[in-house]
């Protein structure tokens, strides 16, 4: 009895690593192509049963890609990733760029644009991610009011 239990456990543990084995790039490409075909079919008219079947297949292909195509095996053809994508996606966010300037299409005059950028400070409330529509309206009204005050000061200067 113990031999059978050990044999079953051995069979389970030896097949488990193969379940998540990476697919070749060509197989991943075929899966992606099938997903595109299903996606285009979903954009067209279909019956309820067919829609459910297509959505289920689309979901299973997505899960298959997630499990097996994260780092697909290389096939005989050479496949190289572009050097642009080999670095972190956030690399440009942390790179200091020379001669960076504040951009705004509010004013064409460089002097007035510089004065505006020094005058206007975006409130903390307006920098929050996922702000509600009421906050967005408030921020728009606030910016309009600040722009009106700036114009008054700009026109009064000597």
C-alpha positions in Angstrom: 0.0 0.0 0.0 2.8 2.4 0.9 4.5 1.6 -2.4 1.3 2.6 -4.3 1.1 5.9 -2.4 4.7 6.7 -3.1 4.3 5.8 -6.7 1.3 8.1 -7.1 3.1 10.9 -5.2 6.1 10.4 -7.5 4.0 10.6 -10.6 2.2 13.8 -9.4 5.4 15.6 -8.5 7.3 14.6 -11.7 4.4 15.9 -13.9 3.8 19.1 -11.9 6.9 20.9 -13.2 6.0 20.0 -16.8 2.5 21.5 -16.4 4.0 25.0 -16.3 6.7 24.4 -18.9 7.3 27.4 -21.2 6.0 27.2 -24.7 8.1 27.9 -27.8 7.7 31.4 -29.3 5.9 30.0 -32.4 3.3 28.3 -30.2 2.7 31.5 -28.2 2.3 33.4 -31.4 -0.3 30.9 -32.6 -2.2 31.3 -29.3 -2.0 35.1 -29.7 -3.3 34.8 -33.3 -6.2 32.7 -32.2 -7.0 35.3 -29.5 -7.0 38.0 -32.1 -9.4 35.9 -34.3 -11.7 35.5 -31.3 -11.5 39.2 -30.5 -12.4 40.1 -34.1 -15.3 37.6 -34.0 -16.6 39.1 -30.7 -16.8 42.5 -32.4 -19.2 41.1 -34.9 -22.8 39.8 -34.3 -23.2 36.5 -32.6 -25.7 34.4 -30.7 -25.7 34.1 -26.9 -24.3 30.5 -26.9 -21.6 31.3 -29.4 -20.7 34.4 -27.4 -20.3 32.4 -24.2 -18.2 29.8 -26.0 -16.0 32.5 -27.6 -15.5 34.3 -24.2 -14.7 31.0 -22.4 -12.1 30.1 -25.1 -10.7 33.6 -25.0 -10.3 33.4 -21.2 -8.7 30.0 -21.4 -6.2 31.2 -24.1 -5.4 34.2 -21.9 -4.7 31.9 -18.9 -2.6 29.6 -21.1 -0.5 32.6 -22.3 -0.1 33.8 -18.7 1.1 30.3 -17.5 3.3 29.3 -20.4 4.3 32.3 -22.5 5.9 34.6 -20.0 9.4 33.6 -21.0 8.8 31.4 -24.0 11.5 28.9 -25.2 13.5 30.0 -28.2 12.8 28.1 -31.4 15.3 27.5 -34.2 14.7 31.0 -35.5 16.5 33.8 -33.8 14.3 35.9 -31.6 15.8 38.9 -29.9 14.1 41.5 -27.9 14.7 45.1 -28.8 17.2 46.9 -26.6 14.6 49.6 -26.0 12.4 47.1 -24.1 15.2 45.3 -22.2 15.5 48.2 -19.7 13.0 49.1 -17.1 9.8 50.7 -18.3 10.3 53.5 -15.8 13.9 54.2 -16.8 12.9 57.4 -18.7 10.9 58.6 -15.7 14.1 58.6 -13.6 16.5 60.0 -16.2 17.4 63.7 -15.9 17.0 65.4 -19.2 19.1 68.5 -20.0 17.3 71.7 -20.9 13.9 70.6 -19.7 11.3 73.3 -19.6 7.8 73.7 -18.3 5.4 73.2 -21.1 2.1 74.9 -21.4 0.0 76.0 -24.4 -1.5 78.8 -22.3 0.9 81.5 -23.6 3.0 82.0 -26.6 5.2 84.7 -25.1 8.2 83.0 -23.4 8.4 85.7 -20.7 4.7 85.5 -19.9 4.9 81.7 -19.9 7.8 81.8 -17.4 5.9 84.3 -15.2 2.8 82.0 -15.3 4.8 78.9 -14.4 6.3 80.8 -11.4 2.9 82.2 -10.4 0.7 79.1 -10.6 1.2 76.1 -8.3 -1.0 73.0 -8.8 -2.7 72.3 -5.5 -2.2 69.0 -3.7 -5.9 68.2 -4.1 -5.4 68.3 -7.9 -2.4 66.0 -8.0 -4.3 63.0 -6.4 -4.6 59.9 -8.6 -8.1 58.8 -9.4 -9.7 62.1 -8.2 -13.5 62.4 -8.3 -15.3 64.5 -10.8 -16.1 67.1 -8.2 -12.4 67.5 -7.5 -11.7 67.8 -11.2 -14.3 70.6 -11.5 -12.9 72.4 -8.5 -9.3 72.1 -10.0 -10.5 73.5 -13.3 -12.3 76.4 -11.7 -9.3 77.1 -9.4 -6.9 77.2 -12.4 -9.3 79.5 -14.3 -9.4 81.8 -11.2 -5.6 81.7 -10.9 -5.3 82.5 -14.6 -7.6 85.5 -14.2 -5.6 86.8 -11.2 -2.4 86.3 -13.2 -3.8 88.3 -16.2 -4.7 91.1 -13.9 -1.2 91.2 -12.4 0.4 90.9 -15.8 -1.6 93.8 -17.2 -0.8 96.0 -14.2 3.0 95.6 -14.5 5.0 98.5 -15.8 
